[in-house]
Amino acid sequence: MSQNPAHAEEAVLAGVMARNEAFHDIAALLTAEQFTSPQRQRLWSAIRDAVLAGEPADPVTLMDAIPDDADFVLALATNATTGSSVTAYAELVRENWRMREAAGIGQRLLMGAKERDPESVNAAISALLSLNAEVTEHEFTGKQILNMAFQITDNAFRNGGVLPGITTGLRELDEILGGWHDSDLTIVGGRPAMGKTAFMLGLAEAAAAAGKRVGVFSAEQPAAQIGLRRAALASRVSATAMRSGRVQDEDWAKLSAGIGGAMGRQMWIYDRSAVTLDELVGVARKWKHAHGVEILFIDYAQRITVPRADRITEVSQVARGLKNLARDLQVPVVALAQVVKGVDTRVDKRPNAGDLANSDELTREADQILMLYRDEVYNRDSQETGIAEILIEKNRHGPTGYKKVRFVAETMAFEDMGNGREALRELAA
């Protein structure tokens, strides 16, 4: 295979012209900027625009689209391949681009070091990590996005209606939300003692059990405590019994089997009580590119700090930063959030989106907002012992409302109610 950058680039262009379907095999690898000449950049852009609009990208249509490059298009078309080697050539084009970019990053780092610029190292690390990211396009025509919508619908239909996102582990919640979606920011709020951390770890465990690579940022619970909770969830052995050393003889087999099963799940935990936004973003990017992490969980949003920012500005920057992180890495981000104390003084103590502490930016940036409520926390004689409500305050993918689920205090697990299927309860206006 030719190592000449121009030869590899022209092989890609000719191959996709010959077989337009090959574009979808390499779309996540290449952008126009990765081609070394303006002429090849223009042709790649024209091919991309045609394919995404559902139109043919053949020599005739492309010569009409970029008439100044018609001779170049025709010359390439005469040497067109079947497209069978397009992916290999595309990988070579991308690798050539990565090497050029890496050399430039190295030069900027060297210059920054000579000037004693403290930000140059972080900038270089971020830039190097981003070289492994999949291509994310930002500019589309209205026709292209409608064609994309049709393709999503058609693929979902052909896939038999399989859950489009990552499972929550709760069947009826999956049906409402469609699972966790790439690029979405979900906020899960609640007062203390409602079980937010337990809920989040259950969500993380469900994603990992489904084969997803999971990242967890814990500013609230130390890593060992998370380990105990994971073991309780996996084995159904009481977390209190494990912590106090009062595990019964019959529990050891369950504990061994549960931990053994969970050991094979791919999960990374970052345990730091006062993580900064920049630190969180840096670790998340590293996990994405080193481990292929597919979903991030954060406990919790208001514990993330932004140096030299006042509290209101800090929470706003964190909200925007988490949403940008979800979009940049193309993964769901699920973050816990505290709810203001004023909820406790109300007759109806169920929290809503407006009760999030410093909530305006969190509410705006979130794609979903879920609230947790357990009546037994407030009422000792509650008729809802062992029941939790998941209040769906905002949902860009479907309805709002609430679902009741079972809360098993011994193992801190949230589970579906069981055989009885309850319809989604609409929230009062």
Helices and strands as residue ranges (DSSP letters): H 5-18, H 22-26, G 32-34, H 38-52, H 59-65, G 67-69, H 70-78, H 86-114, H 119-130, H 142-158, H 171-177, E 185-190, H 196-209, E 214-218, H 223-235, H 239-244, H 249-263, E 267-271, H 277-291, E 295-299, G 301-303, H 311-329, E 333-338, G 341-345, G 353-355, H 359-365, E 368-373, H 375-378, E 387-395, E 401-408, E 413-415
